Amino acid sequence: MRKTFFILHKYAGLILGLLLSLIGLTGSLLVFDHALDEKLAPETVTFKASERPATYAEIFAAAQAAVPGNPQPTRMMTPRQAGSPFVVRFPKPEGAPGPVEVSVSPTDAEVLAIRGWGDFATSEMTWFYRLHYTLLAGGTGKTVVGFMGLLLMVFCLTGLVLWWPKKPRTAKSRKDRWKRAFTISRTGNRFRFYFDVHKVFGVYFLPLLLMISFSGVTLVFPQQVRAVVGTLFTTEPLAALPQSRSSSGTALSADDVVSIGAEVFPGGELKRIYLPRNSADSYGLSYRAAGEVWNNYGASFVRLDQYTGEVLMVENVSEIPLGNKILRWQFPLHNGDALGLFGRWLVLLAGFAPALLFGTGMYLWWKKRNLKQRAAKPQTAAIDVPSSPASL
């Protein structure tokens, strides 16, 4: 069994390790995507101070007037921190990689930038997001990324089996086996050093890699993961988004709707506003409710009648069943936000782990391959290189 795991671990890593490395490195880059985006596009955070903040209606109107054809906006992201802009999103133009996003000043509703999501020329960080999430290949690439997440989980489990110290033969070996399993030897040759690096860093990052891979699979295959989680924990099915009870009349302004939402989540921080898609749809507001541990994610939400402001649906993440909580936690776990700034740095470092493990694994394979080729020739000096991880 151990030999089978070794073969699976080795050849899957050699064949697909480079792609996993790319996904991991781009994921590390995206841990602080908003901060990096503002550094790369300083025009989006350069605006005048004002004693009176702009209203939501003014922000939507300014953004809509700036987009050719004046399409209806679909949603708004509120400033992630003081000094950041509002970002209003519009439908994806034909042939574009993603929707149009308009950055608007929170002080005077000045349009700061008009950018295409996923377009490297105008929005580098969203292009990297598209690379990480879809490999720039749309739905097909997204599916591939999901299967790579499953493969990473397999790597973690087979690597754990291969790392697990074998039963020792002597009392001294029993005493030292766990110490050797967690340390990098400085007395061996270069092969031994790279093997220890591969082994030790693999086991140290294993919990994080399992968490990141599972959360990534959840984001790509939400229905399938929901079905699995539902067999283990109490999980309520997703409810259909409610429609407004009236289909005619004058729709409430975004400012009126936000005032009602603030009463539903007192002390909550508004993260997004989803505008009605048609005359029968409802407003949606997502909040970081009081007590939620993440900063940039709004896991609680409310749906409101667009004409009367009647509360049609409320979901507070602290009050939903355990299975739903597990699912709702996956995105902030994936980018580290659920663990604060420390968690983000952990996820950033973990994103480098696949590249490190691929590089060291490639070296070990190449070195052993050369050894076998040299051993096949007559009068070739032997090199003290272990034939398998089990001998180490």
N, C-alpha and C positions, 0 to 999 in steps of 0.2 A: 504493500500500500504506500509506504514512504517513497519507494522508487517511482511509483506512478505519479504521486504528487510532485516529485522533483522534475519529472519529464514535462508535466503539464505546466508547472511554474516557469521552467526554463524556456520552452519553445513559445509559449504564449507571450512571455515577456520580450523575447527577441523579435517576434513578429509584430507585436502591437505596442511595445513599450514606448516607441518614439511618439506615437499618436497620444498615448496617455500622458507623456511628458508635456506635449503641446497643450493639452487640456489643463493640466496642472499649473503650468507656468502662466497661462492666460488667466486662470482663476486667481492666482496670487496677485496679478496685476489689477484685478477687479475688486479686490477686498476694499481698497480705498478709491473706488472708481469716481465717486462724486468729487472728492477733494482733488484728484488728479485732473478731472475734467475742468474744474474751475481754474487750475493752474495752466492748462493747455488753451483754455478759452477765457482769458481774463476779462474780456468784454462783457461776459455774462454776470460778473460781480462788480462791475464799475457803474455805480449809480449815485445820484445825489441824495443827500440826507433830507428828510422832510418830517415836519411835526405831525402831519396827518397821513397815515398809511392809505394806500389805494384800496378801494373796495374790490370785492371779488368781481362784481359786475363790470367795473372799469377795467380790470385785468383781462377778463374774457373779451370785452369789446375791443381793447387795444390789440390783443393777439389776433383776433379774427380779422380785423381790418388790415393787418400786416401780411396776411397770407393771400396770394393770388386766388381769385375766385370766391373769396370770403366763405370758405366751407364752415360747417358747424363744428365747433370743438367737441371732443369726446371726453376729455378728462383734464384735471389739473393736479400737479404735484406741488405741494406747499414747500416753502424754503426749508432745506434740511437743517440750516442753522442761521444765526444772525449774519446778515451780509450775503446770503444766497438768494437767488431769484425764484420767482414762481416759474413753473414750466407748464405751458399749456400744450396739449397734444391734439393733433388733427389727423383725420384718416390718411392712410398711406396712398400717395399718388400712384398712378399706374406706372409700373416698371421700376419703382423705387424699392430699395431694400427694406424700408420701414416707414413709419409715420413721420409727419412733420412735427417738430417741437419748437415752440417759441418761448424764449426766455424773456420774462417781463419783470421790470423793477417793482419791488413791493412798496416803494415810497410814492411814486408818481405815475405808475402804470406805463412807463416808457419801455418800448420794445428794444431789447438789448441785442438779441440775436435770433435768427431764423435758421434752423439746422435740420438736416435729415437724419433721423435715427438710423444707425448702421452704416452711414456714409462716411468713409474715412476722411474725405476732403473737408467735411464740415463738423464732424463729431467723432474724433478718434476713439474715445473710450467706448462709445456704443458700437463701433466697428469691432473692437476687441471683445465686447460682450457677445456680438453676433458670432465671432470666430469661436469663442469658448462654448457657446450654447448650441450652435448649429453647424460649425465648421464651414460657414459661408455657403452651406448647401441646403438651406431651407428645412422642410420637414424631414427629408431623408437624412440630412446631417444631424438633426436633432435626435432622431432615432438611433443613429450610430453612437452619438454621445451617451445616450441612455444605456446602450449595451456595453459601452466602455466602462460606465459606472458599475455595472454588474460584474464585468471582468475584474475591475479593481478590487471588488469584494472577494472574488475568488483568489486573486493574488494574495490578499491579506490572510485569508484562511489557510491556503496552502503554504504560504510563507511561515505562518505560525507553527504549523505541523513540522516543517523542516527545521525551524529554529529550536523547537523544544528539545532540551538536552536529553540524550539517550541515557538509559539506566547505566550507572557507572559500575566498574568491576572491582575497584578497590575503595577503601575508606577515604583515602586522600582525594581520589577522584570525585567521590560523593560530596566532599566538602567544597571542592573548587568548581564543580560543574555549573552552578548557577552564577558564580562570579564571572566565569569565562563567557557565559551566555550574554552578559550585559556589559562587557568591557571590550575594548579594542586593544589587541596585543601590539606592543611596540618592539618586541624582540624577534618576531618572525620576518620572513621575506616579504617582498612587495605583494605577492599574491595573497598571503595570509592577511596583510593589512587591508587590502581591498575587500577580501571576503568578510572580515570583521566589520568593516564599515557598512557593507551591504546588510549584514545580519543585525547589527546593533541598531542602526538608524531605522531599519525596517520595523523592528519590534517597538522602538520608542514611538514611532509615528503611527503605529498600527491602529490605536483607538481613534485618532483623528481621521485617518484615512477611511476607516470603516464608517465613521459618522458622515464625512463629506461625500463618500460614494453613495451611501444610502439616501442621503438627502437629495443628491443630484438625481438619482434614479426616481425618487418621488416627484421631483419637478418635471421630469420628462414623461413618466408613466403614472400620473396621479390616480387614475381610476384603478389600475392594476394593484398599486400599492395600497390604496384605500380598501380594496377587497381583502388583501392579506391582513392588514391591520385590523379590519373588522372581524376577522375570525379569532383574534386574540384579545381584543379590547372592545368595550362598549363604544360604538360609533354610530352617530346619527347620519342618515343619508343626506346628501346635499339637497337643499330645498330650492325650488325654482324661484328665480328672481321675481318679486311681485310686481304687478302692473298697477298704475295709478287707477283708482276707482272711478275717476271721471276721465273722459277722453276729450273734453273740450273746455274752453275757458282760457284764462290768462295764467301762464305758468309763473310760479314764484321765482324771485331772483335768487341767485346763489347765496347772497348775503342773508336773505330770510331763511333759507334752508339750513345754512350753517348755524344760525342762531337757535334753531330748533334742535339740531344735532348736539349742540353744546349742552342742552338740557338733558339729553339722553345719556351723554357721557361727561358728567361734570368733572372737571380736572383733567379731561383727556386732551390729547394733542392731535389736532386734525392733520392727516397726512395726505389724503387724496379726496377729490370731488369727482364723481362720475356723473356726467350729464345725461339726461334722458336721450335715448337714441331716436325716439319718435314720440308722437302725441300720446301714446298709451304707456310709455315707459315711466320709470320712477327715478328719482335722484338716489345716488349712492354715496355715502360718506364713510371713509375708513379712518379709524382712530387708533392711536397708541393710548389705550385706556390707562387710567391711574393704576399703578402697580405692575404694569408690564415691564419686563427687564430689558428689552431691546430699545434702541434709540431711533433707528431709521426705518422701522417697520410698523405698519398699522394693522394689527391682526383682528381688531374688533371693528364691526361696521353696523351701519343702520341704513335702511331704505325708507324713503319718504315719498309720499304722493306729491307729484310735481305741481299740482294745482292747489291743494289744501294744506300740505305739510303734514298730513296724517302719518304717524309712524306705522309702517307696514311690516317691518322686520327688524329685529335687533339681535345681534350675536356678540356677546361679551366673551372674549377668549378665556376669561377666568371662570366662566360658568358652564362651558360646554363639556360633553363627556370626554373621558381620557383619550379615547381613540382619535377624536377630532383635535384634541390638544396636541397629540403627537404629530399629526399631519400638519397642523398650523405652525408648529415650531420648526419645520424642516427648512424653510427658506432662511430665516435668521440664523439657524445653525449652520447652513451651508456657507454663508458669507461671514460667520463669526459674530454677527451683531448681537446674537442672543447672549454672548459671553462678554460683552463690552469691548473696550479697546484692547484688553489683553487677549480676548478671544479672536479678534481680528488679526492680531499679530501671529497668533498660533496658526490660524488658517492660512495666512500668507506663507509662513514657513512650511506648512504641510504641503502647499502647492508645489514647492521645490522638490519634495521627496520623490515623486515618480521619476523625475529627471535624474536625481542622484542614484536611485536604485537601478534605473535603466543603464546609466553610464557604468556603474560598478559591475552590474551583471554582464554587460557586454564585454568588459575587460576580462572577467573571469572566464567567460565562454571562449573568447579569442585566445587567451593564454593556454587554456587546456586543449584547444584545437591545435595550436601550434605544437604543443607537447606531443600529442598523438602523431602528428605528421613527422616530427623529428624522431620519435620512437620507432616509427616504421622503417626508418633508414638505418643501415648497418653502422656500427661504431658511433652511435649518438649518445652523448653523455646524458645520464639521467638527471632530472631536476626534481627536487622535493616539492611536488605540487600534489595536493590531495586529489583523489579521483572523484570524490563526491562530498557534499556537505556532511554526510554521516561520519566521515573519517576525521572531521574537525571537531 
